[in-house]
């Protein structure tokens, strides 16, 4: 079942990346990373790393890909006063990495800690979240519910129809 969900999520990622690249927004002519995680059951986190990697494979630099996941969406949403960069007074959601992603975009997966809504998730906290997620991924009932909601989602139905 885990393999099926992973394959399904990879197919959805590929579809969303294709749509993103075909429908690039005029915000500095850059793609918006992470726009496909609302109501399409793309798993935020792992799918974001995949999306960044595929943007680099498609020709963007690591810097441009990271910018497409941070500053560009904040600009598009007209929220640069509180999102999109690390500055005093801005919302403190960030990922602390052990390795520089500008040299290799896959270093975005070398995570030391995460700050989310001002709360620190260190290695232990992240491992606990991963264990919980794996338990939920093994839940037949939850996966059936997700699959049902996926196909009944108005946004997904529209995406499939287009």
N, C-alpha and C positions, 0 to 999 in steps of 0.2 A: 504494500500500500504506500509506503514511504517513497519508493521508486516511482510509482505512478504519479504521486503528488509532485515530486521533483520534476518529472518530465512535463507534466501539465504546466507547472509554473515556468519552466524554461520556454515552452511553446508560447505562453502568454507574454513572456518578456520579449521574445523575438517579434511577436506581433506588435507589441507596444513600441518597441524601438523602431520598427519599420514605419509605423504610423507617425511616430515623433519625427523621424527624419524626413518623411514625406510632407508633413504639415508643420514645418519649422515656423515658429512664431517670429514676428519681425523684431523682437527684442534683441538688438545687436546681432541679428541673423544667427542666433545660437539656439540649440535645442534646450528644452526644459527637462531636466532629469527628475524622475519620480512622479510625473503627472499621471501615471497609469495605475497608481495604487488605490484610487478611490473607487470602491464598489466593484473592482474587477478581481479581487482576491489574489493580487500579485503580492507576494510576501515581502513587505517592506523590510529592508535590511539586506538580506542576501540578494534580493533582486536589484537593489541599488548598486551593489558591488558589481554585479554582472552587467548592468546597464553602463556603468562607468567604463568597464573593460571594453565593451563592444563599441562605445563611442571612440575610444582610443584606437581600437582596431580599424574603425571606419575612417580614421584620418585626423581626429582631433588630438591635440597635445594633452598630456595629463592635466596641465593647468587649465586648459579650456574645458575639459570634462568636469573637473572639480568645480570650476566656476559655473558650469551649467547646472550643478546640483546645489549651489549656494547663492551666489550673488544674482545670477540671472533670474531664478524664480522669485527672489525678493523684489527685484526690479519690476518684473512682470506683474506681481501682485501689489505693486506700489507700497511695499513694506520695508524699504531700505532703512527707515529710521529705527527699526527694532530687529531686523533679520538680515541675513545674507553675508555678514562679516563679523569678525571678532573685535569688538570695541566696547569700552565702558558704557554701561547703560543698555546694552542690547541683550536680547534673550539669550540665556546661557545654555543652549543645546549644542553640544559639540562632542566629537570623538577624538580621544587622545591616541595617537598612533606611535608605535615603536620604530617605524621605518618611514622614510620620506616617500610619499606617493608621487611626487613630481618625477622621480627617477623611474618608478615602476608603479603603475596605477593599481596593481594587485596588492600593493602595500597598504591600501585602504582596509584590507582585511586583517592586518597585523595590529589588532586593537588592544590597547592597554587598559583603557577605561572609557566610560561614557558619562557625560553630564546630560541629564534630561530633566527639564523643568526644575533646574537647580539641585537635583539629587544626583549624587555620585554613585555609579555602578562600577565597582572595581572588578578585577578578574573573578573573584568569588561570586559577586552579585551577578555578573554576566553568565557564569557557569550555571547558577541556579535558574536564571531565566531560560537558558538553553535547555536544561533538563525538563523544565515545565513545558516548553514548546514541543519537545520531542514526545512527552507524554500525551499532549493534546493531538499531535500529528498521528499518533497510534490509535486515537479514538475513532472507531468506525462511525459512531453516531455523529460526532462533530464533522468528520469528512463528508458524510452524506448530506448534512445540513449545509456545509460550505458549497458543495457541488450544486445542490438545489438552488441556493441563493445566487450562485454564479450565473446559472442559466435563467433565473427569474429576475435578475437585475435589469432595470430599464436601460442603464448605461451600457451594459454588456450586450443586451439585445440590439441596441442601436449600433454598437461597434461591429457586431456580427453581420448586421443587415447592410452596413456600408461596405 
